[in-house]
Amino acid sequence: MTYFKPRAAPLSELKEVNLDMDELEAIRLSDFEEISQTEASKKMNISQSTFQRILKRGRRKIAEAVIKGKALRIKNVLK
């Protein structure tokens, strides 16, 4: 498990936001690799509309963690 959290805040005192593997993969493909949603959805073997929903959900979770000062928990991180 990997966590990203606000600096100088003990993890035990923070609320968590859980980022699912499919959300992380969608964000990686779209935002990090800069692949189009059409191509990224093919790589994930899902429809483009499903990819878009997963991407939106993942981005919202990251925004919540950053804006509200929560820990972001990621399980089974891809290498």
C-alpha positions in Angstrom: 0.0 0.0 0.0 1.2 3.5 -0.7 0.0 6.7 0.8 0.3 10.3 -0.1 -0.4 12.7 2.7 0.0 16.2 3.9 3.4 16.9 5.3 3.9 16.9 9.1 0.5 15.4 9.7 0.5 11.9 11.3 -1.3 9.4 9.1 -3.2 8.2 12.1 -4.9 11.6 12.5 -5.9 11.9 8.8 -9.1 10.9 7.0 -8.4 8.8 3.9 -9.5 8.8 0.3 -9.1 5.4 -1.4 -8.0 5.5 -5.0 -8.9 2.3 -6.9 -6.5 0.6 -9.3 -8.7 1.3 -12.3 -8.9 5.0 -11.4 -5.1 5.2 -11.0 -4.6 3.5 -14.4 -7.0 5.8 -16.1 -5.2 8.8 -14.6 -1.9 7.4 -15.6 -2.9 6.8 -19.2 -4.7 10.1 -19.7 -2.7 12.6 -17.6 0.7 11.1 -17.3 1.1 9.2 -20.7 -1.2 11.8 -22.4 -3.0 9.1 -24.4 -6.4 9.9 -25.9 -9.5 8.6 -24.1 -10.3 6.4 -27.1 -6.9 4.8 -27.1 -6.7 4.5 -23.3 -10.1 2.8 -23.1 -8.9 0.3 -25.6 -5.8 -0.4 -23.5 -8.0 -1.0 -20.4 -10.5 -3.1 -22.5 -13.5 -0.9 -21.5 -15.8 1.5 -23.4 -14.8 5.1 -23.8 -17.8 6.2 -21.7 -16.7 3.9 -18.9 -13.2 5.2 -19.1 -14.4 8.7 -18.8 -16.5 7.9 -15.7 -13.5 6.1 -14.1 -11.2 9.0 -14.9 -13.6 11.6 -13.5 -14.1 9.6 -10.3 -10.3 9.2 -9.8 -9.6 12.9 -10.5 -12.3 13.9 -8.0 -10.7 11.7 -5.3 -7.3 13.2 -5.8 -8.8 16.7 -5.7 -10.6 15.9 -2.5 -7.4 14.6 -0.9 -5.5 17.7 -1.9 -8.2 20.3 -1.1 -9.4 18.8 2.2 -5.9 17.7 3.4 -6.7 14.0 3.4 -4.4 11.0 3.0 -4.6 9.4 -0.5 -4.4 5.6 -0.2 -3.4 3.6 -3.2 -3.2 -0.2 -3.2 -1.2 -2.4 -5.5 0.5 0.5 -7.3 1.5 -0.2 -10.9 5.2 0.0 -11.7 
